[in-house]
C-alpha cells in the first residue's frame, strides 16, 4: 500500500432515521475537522433567529464525539429540548490511487469499503414520542440535584455520582498502614478480615 494515496472519500447518502421529520429540517453534518464554534453559531441561529423547532446533528467515525459535544452544548444553551439518538453503521467509500503502477500489474485504483459507526441526534422543542428507542426527555431546570436516572447520563451528574462512594485518599492511606502494622498471625487468619467494609 506504500505507493497508494487516498484520493477521495465519499459516504453513502442515507435518509435520516427519524419518522415524521419536517422536509426542511436542518441537518448539521459534523465532520472530523469541523470547528465546534462555527457549527454552534449556525445551529443556534437556526433555532433562535429562524425559529426552527427541530434540528439534527449527525457525524460518523471520528466525528461522533464532536457531534455529541455539539448536542450537549445546545441542550445547555436552549434547555427544554427533547432528544432522540440513533446509532447505526455507514459505509464509506475510499478511493486509493496507485502512484507507481507496474506495467501489467494491479489496477490503478483501489476502492475500499469501510464500515464506520455513525450517530444521528434529533433535538426538538416540541415533545417527541417517548416510546421510541433512544429517546431522552429534557433535563430539569431546577439544578442538578434531582436524580433522573438515564436522562442525566450525558451531563456532569454521572461523573459526580461515580466519585461519591470512594473514601478520601487520607483514609485509604490509614487503612493501608493499619494493615501493614498488624502483627503476623501464624494461622494466617485475621489480617485479611480487617479491611473496612465500604457501605454505600
C-alpha positions as CSV (number, residue, x, y, z in Angstrom):
1,X,0.0,0.0,0.0
2,X,3.0,2.4,0.2
3,X,2.5,3.5,-3.4
4,X,-1.1,4.3,-2.8
5,X,-2.6,7.7,-2.0
6,X,-6.1,8.3,-0.8
7,X,-7.7,10.5,-3.5
8,X,-11.2,10.8,-2.1
9,X,-13.7,9.6,0.5
10,X,-17.4,9.6,-0.1
11,X,-20.1,8.4,2.3
12,X,-23.3,6.8,1.2
13,X,-26.3,9.2,1.4
14,X,-28.9,7.7,3.6
15,X,-32.2,9.1,4.8
16,X,-32.3,10.4,8.4
17,X,-33.5,7.6,10.7
18,X,-36.4,9.6,12.3
19,X,-40.0,9.4,11.3
20,X,-42.2,12.5,10.8
21,X,-39.4,15.0,10.3
22,X,-40.4,18.2,8.5
23,X,-39.0,18.2,5.0
24,X,-36.9,21.4,5.7
25,X,-35.3,20.2,8.9
26,X,-31.7,21.4,9.2
27,X,-29.2,18.6,9.4
28,X,-25.8,19.6,10.9
29,X,-23.3,17.3,9.3
30,X,-20.4,17.3,11.7
31,X,-17.0,16.4,10.2
32,X,-13.8,15.5,11.9
33,X,-12.3,18.8,11.1
34,X,-15.4,20.9,11.8
35,X,-15.0,23.8,14.3
36,X,-17.5,23.5,17.1
37,X,-17.9,27.2,17.4
38,X,-18.9,27.5,13.7
39,X,-21.3,24.6,14.0
40,X,-22.9,26.0,17.1
41,X,-23.2,29.6,15.7
42,X,-25.1,28.3,12.7
43,X,-27.3,25.9,14.7
44,X,-28.2,28.5,17.3
45,X,-29.1,30.9,14.6
46,X,-31.4,28.3,13.1
47,X,-33.1,27.7,16.4
48,X,-33.2,31.2,17.8
49,X,-33.4,33.5,14.8
50,X,-35.2,31.4,12.3
51,X,-37.4,29.7,14.9
52,X,-36.7,26.1,13.8
53,X,-38.5,23.6,16.1
54,X,-36.1,20.7,15.4
55,X,-32.5,20.2,14.3
56,X,-30.5,17.1,13.6
57,X,-26.8,16.6,14.3
58,X,-25.0,13.8,12.5
59,X,-21.5,12.5,12.3
60,X,-19.6,9.3,11.6
61,X,-16.3,7.7,12.5
62,X,-14.0,10.1,14.4
63,X,-16.6,12.9,14.3
64,X,-19.0,11.0,16.6
65,X,-17.7,12.5,19.8
66,X,-17.7,16.0,18.3
67,X,-21.3,15.5,17.3
68,X,-22.3,14.6,20.9
69,X,-20.4,17.6,22.2
70,X,-22.4,20.0,19.9
71,X,-25.7,18.4,21.1
72,X,-24.7,18.8,24.8
73,X,-23.8,22.5,24.3
74,X,-27.1,23.1,22.5
75,X,-29.1,21.4,25.3
76,X,-27.4,23.6,27.9
77,X,-27.9,26.8,26.0
78,X,-31.5,26.3,25.0
79,X,-32.8,23.9,27.7
80,X,-36.1,22.0,27.5
81,X,-35.1,20.1,24.3
82,X,-36.4,16.6,23.7
83,X,-33.7,14.3,22.2
84,X,-33.6,11.1,20.2
85,X,-30.3,9.4,19.5
86,X,-29.9,6.8,16.7
87,X,-26.6,4.9,16.2
88,X,-26.0,2.9,13.0
89,X,-23.2,2.0,10.7
90,X,-22.4,3.8,7.5
91,X,-20.4,2.7,4.5
92,X,-17.6,5.0,3.5
93,X,-16.0,4.5,0.0
94,X,-12.3,5.3,-0.1
95,X,-10.6,5.5,-3.5
96,X,-6.9,4.9,-3.4
97,X,-4.8,5.7,-6.4
98,X,-1.7,3.8,-7.3
99,X,1.2,6.3,-7.6
100,X,3.7,3.9,-9.1
101,X,1.8,1.4,-11.3
102,X,3.8,-1.5,-12.7
103,X,3.3,-2.5,-16.3
104,X,0.9,-5.4,-16.3
105,X,0.5,-5.1,-12.5
106,X,-2.6,-4.5,-10.3
107,X,-5.3,-1.9,-11.1
108,X,-4.5,1.8,-11.0
109,X,-7.2,2.5,-8.4
110,X,-8.5,0.6,-5.4
111,X,-11.8,1.2,-3.8
112,X,-12.1,0.4,-0.1
113,X,-15.4,0.0,1.6
114,X,-15.2,0.9,5.3
115,X,-18.0,0.4,7.8
116,X,-17.9,3.2,10.4
117,X,-20.2,3.9,13.3
118,X,-22.5,6.9,12.7
119,X,-24.6,8.8,15.1
120,X,-27.7,10.9,14.4
121,X,-29.3,13.0,17.2
122,X,-32.6,14.8,16.8
123,X,-33.2,17.8,19.1
124,X,-36.7,19.1,19.3
125,X,-38.5,21.9,21.1
126,X,-41.7,20.0,20.6
127,X,-42.4,16.8,22.5
128,X,-41.4,13.6,20.7
129,X,-42.7,10.1,21.1
130,X,-41.2,8.9,24.4
131,X,-41.6,5.3,23.5
132,X,-39.2,5.3,20.5
133,X,-35.7,3.9,21.1
134,X,-33.1,6.4,22.0
135,X,-35.5,9.0,23.5
136,X,-34.3,11.3,26.3
137,X,-36.6,13.8,28.0
138,X,-35.4,17.4,28.6
139,X,-33.3,17.9,31.6
140,X,-35.0,19.5,34.6
141,X,-34.4,23.2,35.1
142,X,-34.1,23.1,38.9
143,X,-30.4,22.3,39.5
144,X,-28.5,19.0,39.1
145,X,-29.6,17.6,42.5
146,X,-32.6,15.8,41.1
147,X,-31.9,12.2,40.0
148,X,-33.5,11.3,36.8
149,X,-31.5,8.2,36.1
150,X,-30.9,7.8,32.4
151,X,-31.8,11.3,31.4
152,X,-28.7,12.7,33.1
153,X,-26.3,10.2,31.8
154,X,-24.7,12.6,29.4
155,X,-24.4,15.5,31.8
156,X,-22.0,16.1,34.6
157,X,-24.0,14.3,37.3
158,X,-22.8,10.9,36.3
159,X,-19.2,11.9,36.9
160,X,-20.1,13.3,40.3
161,X,-22.1,10.2,41.2
162,X,-19.1,8.0,40.5
163,X,-16.8,9.8,42.9
164,X,-19.1,9.6,45.9
165,X,-18.5,6.1,47.2
166,X,-14.7,6.3,47.3
167,X,-13.2,7.3,50.6
168,X,-10.9,10.4,50.7
169,X,-7.3,9.5,50.0
170,X,-6.1,10.0,53.5
171,X,-8.5,7.4,54.8
172,X,-7.1,4.9,52.3
173,X,-3.6,5.6,53.5
174,X,-4.6,5.0,57.1
175,X,-6.2,1.7,56.3
176,X,-3.1,0.6,54.4
177,X,-0.8,1.5,57.3
178,X,-3.2,-0.2,59.6
179,X,-3.0,-3.4,57.6
180,X,0.8,-3.3,57.5
181,X,1.2,-2.8,61.2
182,X,-0.9,-5.8,62.2
183,X,1.4,-8.4,63.8
184,X,1.7,-11.6,61.8
185,X,-0.8,-14.1,62.8
186,X,0.7,-17.6,62.5
187,X,-2.7,-19.1,61.4
188,X,-2.9,-16.5,58.6
189,X,-6.4,-15.5,59.6
190,X,-7.5,-12.2,60.9
191,X,-5.3,-9.9,58.7
192,X,-7.5,-10.2,55.7
193,X,-10.7,-9.6,57.6
194,X,-9.7,-6.2,58.8
195,X,-10.4,-4.3,55.6
196,X,-13.1,-1.9,56.3
197,X,-16.4,-2.6,54.5
198,X,-17.4,0.3,52.2
199,X,-21.1,0.9,52.9
200,X,-22.5,3.0,50.0
